[in-house]
Amino acid sequence: MRFNEKCEFLKELILSAGEIMRSADLAREDMVQSKGSANFVTEYDLATQEFLIKKISEAIPTARFIAEEKENNNEALSAEDCFIIDPIDGTANFINGLKHSCISLALVSRGVTVFGAIYDPYFNELFYAKRGEGAYLNEKPIHTSSREGDRALVVFGSSPYCKDTLGAPTLTLIERCLDAFGDIRRLGSAALDLAYIAAGRFDLFFELKLSVWDFAAGEFIIREAGGAVSQLRGEPLSLDRPCSVFAGNAANHKRLLELATDIKI
């Protein structure tokens, strides 16, 4: 399967996977399992992930996978076709019926991201990008914003699985952002936050620790949309381990990193 054919196949597949989320019976208490403090999985996460892996494997037998709800091996990143999957990003929102969650899918070829897609089935919004070809929302080009200073909106993640170590530095950075920029938002889906940065709906994003399935597609879409993404100290994101994520348009991104200079994580 040629690259463009893969991309079109993945776009159609993620749309189909969205039907699993929309079909969810959220009234069933037995659909939710706890993976730890503030960390949940539902049968719909598992069903969505199984659907995506099955269909991709049938179409691309050599495919390798890194996905939230499975055991993973970073050797997969060196494969020609490694798919990084978050079957439902924003699971807490999903469980509570907030309808602000999504499916995130990235294609990494020999360690380099070449395609990313984030699908919000509730608003039928598909954000995607192909390497070197820009970023799109439902086939229309998107770009990061040019807003700065007190016109800028900051969206953040609270690293809820690491409250004991990252809660205090997160709150410190929130306070600094509130002083330096226009206002703050917390929506509960890192992948959608990143997609919204790419589309110019938000101007800055930060979270002090995210897993690769949370950010792989989103950071790629932002870069193809003209934005900047890095870790806390300005280094590139790491696909092989959890890391901090700081994103936005170029001017805001630089200012955000300056605000975080003394933040220790």
Stockholm file with secondary structure:
# STOCKHOLM 1.0

chainA/1-265         MRFNEKCEFLKELILSAGEIMRSADLAREDMVQSKGSANFVTEYDLATQEFLIKKISEAIPTARFIAEEKENNNEALSAEDCFIIDPIDGTANFINGLKHSCISLALVSRGVTVFGAIYDPYFNELFYAKRGEGAYLNEKPIHTSSREGDRALVVFGSSPYCKDTLGAPTLTLIERCLDAFGDIRRLGSAALDLAYIAAGRFDLFFELKLSVWDFAAGEFIIREAGGAVSQLRGEPLSLDRPCSVFAGNAANHKRLLELATDIKI
#=GR chainA/1-265 SS CCHHHHHHHHHHHHHHHHHHHHTCCTTCGGGEEEEETTEEEEHHHHHHHHHHHHHHHHHCTTCEEEETTSCCCGGGGGSSSEEEEEEEECHHHHHTTCCCCEEEEEEEETTEEEEEEEEETTTTEEEEEETTSCEEETTEEECCCCCCGGGCEEEECCCGGGHHHHHHHHHHHHHHHHHHSSEEECCSCHHHHHHHHHTTSCSEEEEEEECHHHHHHHHHHHHHTTCEEECTTSCCCCTTSCEEEEEESHHHHHHHHHHTTTCCC
#=GC SS_cons         CCHHHHHHHHHHHHHHHHHHHHTCCTTCGGGEEEEETTEEEEHHHHHHHHHHHHHHHHHCTTCEEEETTSCCCGGGGGSSSEEEEEEEECHHHHHTTCCCCEEEEEEEETTEEEEEEEEETTTTEEEEEETTSCEEETTEEECCCCCCGGGCEEEECCCGGGHHHHHHHHHHHHHHHHHHSSEEECCSCHHHHHHHHHTTSCSEEEEEEECHHHHHHHHHHHHHTTCEEECTTSCCCCTTSCEEEEEESHHHHHHHHHHTTTCCC
//
